[in-house]
Amino acid sequence: MDLIVEHAEVWAATIEDQPGGLAGVLTVLHQAGADLQSVISRRTPEELGKAVVFVTPLQSDREIAAAAQVGFNVTQRLHSVRVIGPNRAGIVAELLQKLADAGINLRGFSASVLGTQFIAYVAVDSHQDAKKTAAILEQT
């Protein structure tokens, strides 16, 4: 199977849970030249009035500097592997079963399909688990 498997450095920030909170930080990243491939945001149940946003990738020094100005930091606890490939029914279940068979416990997972391609982000607990995840998926 023709899969693209790569480490995805994830950046996170806490934002205000209000109209425009997410738009504001994404506008700053856009103005710095960021071309984001993934954005996930949700309210934080631990802190009323706050939300968290995760983005990837941030690549240039200008993007990283802008991200820091609006509170983004690269996550040290979230290790993610991006997988892109041709979509077909059951592909995600098959890939996740291979990881389960290898003893990989997922911290998080997201996947989407656009046209004939799927993209998935597999989040695990350690750098070692991310390396193992990538190795397993590259052999698929």
C-alpha positions as CSV (number, residue, x, y, z in Angstrom):
1,M,0.0,0.0,0.0
2,D,1.3,3.5,-0.8
3,L,1.2,5.3,2.5
4,I,3.0,8.5,3.4
5,V,4.0,8.2,7.1
6,E,5.7,11.0,8.9
7,H,6.2,12.5,12.4
8,A,3.9,15.5,12.9
9,E,5.1,18.1,15.4
10,V,1.9,19.4,17.2
11,W,1.6,22.9,18.6
12,A,-1.0,23.8,21.2
13,A,-2.3,27.0,22.8
14,T,-5.0,27.9,25.2
15,I,-7.4,30.4,23.8
16,E,-10.5,32.3,25.0
17,D,-13.7,30.4,24.6
18,Q,-15.6,33.3,22.9
19,P,-16.5,34.3,19.4
20,G,-13.4,35.1,17.4
21,G,-11.0,33.3,19.9
22,L,-10.0,30.7,17.4
23,A,-10.2,33.0,14.4
24,G,-7.8,35.4,16.1
25,V,-4.9,33.0,16.7
26,L,-5.4,31.4,13.3
27,T,-5.2,34.8,11.6
28,V,-1.9,35.5,13.3
29,L,-0.5,32.2,12.0
30,H,-1.8,32.9,8.5
31,Q,-0.3,36.3,8.4
32,A,3.0,34.8,9.4
33,G,2.8,32.4,6.4
34,A,1.6,29.2,8.0
35,D,-0.1,26.7,5.8
36,L,-1.8,24.5,8.3
37,Q,-2.7,20.9,7.5
38,S,-4.6,20.2,10.7
39,V,-6.4,22.3,13.2
40,I,-8.4,20.8,16.1
41,S,-10.0,22.9,18.8
42,R,-12.2,22.1,21.8
43,R,-13.4,23.7,25.0
44,T,-11.4,22.8,28.1
45,P,-13.7,21.3,30.8
46,E,-11.0,22.0,33.4
47,E,-11.0,25.8,32.9
48,L,-14.3,27.6,32.3
49,G,-14.1,30.2,29.5
50,K,-11.0,28.6,27.9
51,A,-10.4,26.4,24.9
52,V,-7.4,24.6,23.5
53,V,-6.3,24.5,19.9
54,F,-3.8,22.1,18.3
55,V,-2.2,22.9,14.9
56,T,0.4,21.3,12.6
57,P,2.7,22.1,11.0
58,L,4.5,25.3,11.9
59,Q,7.7,25.4,9.9
60,S,9.5,28.7,9.5
61,D,11.1,30.8,12.1
62,R,8.5,33.5,11.3
63,E,5.6,31.1,11.9
64,I,7.1,29.8,15.1
65,A,7.7,33.4,16.4
66,A,4.1,34.4,15.6
67,A,2.8,31.2,17.2
68,A,4.7,32.0,20.4
69,Q,3.3,35.5,20.5
70,V,-0.3,34.0,20.7
71,G,0.6,31.3,23.2
72,F,1.5,28.3,21.2
73,N,4.1,25.8,22.3
74,V,5.2,22.6,20.7
75,T,3.6,19.8,22.8
76,Q,6.0,17.7,24.8
77,R,3.4,15.1,25.9
78,L,1.7,14.5,22.6
79,H,3.6,12.6,19.9
80,S,1.8,12.3,16.6
81,V,2.3,10.4,13.3
82,R,0.5,11.6,10.2
83,V,-0.6,8.9,7.7
84,I,-1.8,9.8,4.2
85,G,-2.9,7.2,1.6
86,P,-5.5,6.0,-0.8
87,N,-8.9,5.6,0.8
88,R,-10.9,2.4,0.8
89,A,-13.5,1.0,3.1
90,G,-11.9,-0.4,6.3
91,I,-8.4,1.0,5.9
92,V,-8.4,2.9,9.2
93,A,-9.7,-0.2,11.1
94,E,-6.9,-2.3,9.5
95,L,-4.2,0.2,10.4
96,L,-5.4,0.6,13.9
97,Q,-5.6,-3.2,14.4
98,K,-1.9,-3.5,13.3
99,L,-1.0,-1.0,16.0
100,A,-3.2,-2.7,18.6
101,D,-1.5,-6.1,17.7
102,A,1.9,-4.4,18.3
103,G,0.8,-3.2,21.8
104,I,0.5,0.5,20.8
105,N,-2.0,2.4,23.0
106,L,-3.5,5.4,21.4
107,R,-3.6,8.8,23.2
108,G,-5.8,10.2,20.4
109,F,-6.8,9.7,16.8
110,S,-8.4,11.6,14.0
111,A,-9.0,10.8,10.4
112,S,-10.7,12.4,7.3
113,V,-11.3,11.6,3.7
114,L,-11.1,14.0,0.8
115,G,-11.8,12.6,-2.6
116,T,-9.8,9.4,-3.0
117,Q,-7.3,10.1,-0.2
118,F,-7.4,9.7,3.6
119,I,-5.3,11.5,6.2
120,A,-5.0,10.3,9.8
121,Y,-3.2,11.6,12.9
122,V,-2.2,8.9,15.4
123,A,-1.3,10.3,18.8
124,V,0.7,8.2,21.2
125,D,2.3,8.8,24.6
126,S,6.0,8.8,23.9
127,H,8.6,9.5,21.2
128,Q,9.5,5.8,21.3
129,D,5.8,4.8,20.6
130,A,5.7,7.3,17.7
131,K,8.8,5.7,16.2
132,K,7.3,2.3,16.6
133,T,4.0,3.4,15.1
134,A,5.7,4.9,12.1
135,A,7.8,1.8,11.5
136,I,4.7,-0.4,11.7
137,L,2.7,1.8,9.3
138,E,5.6,2.1,6.9
139,Q,5.6,-1.7,6.5
140,T,1.9,-1.7,5.5
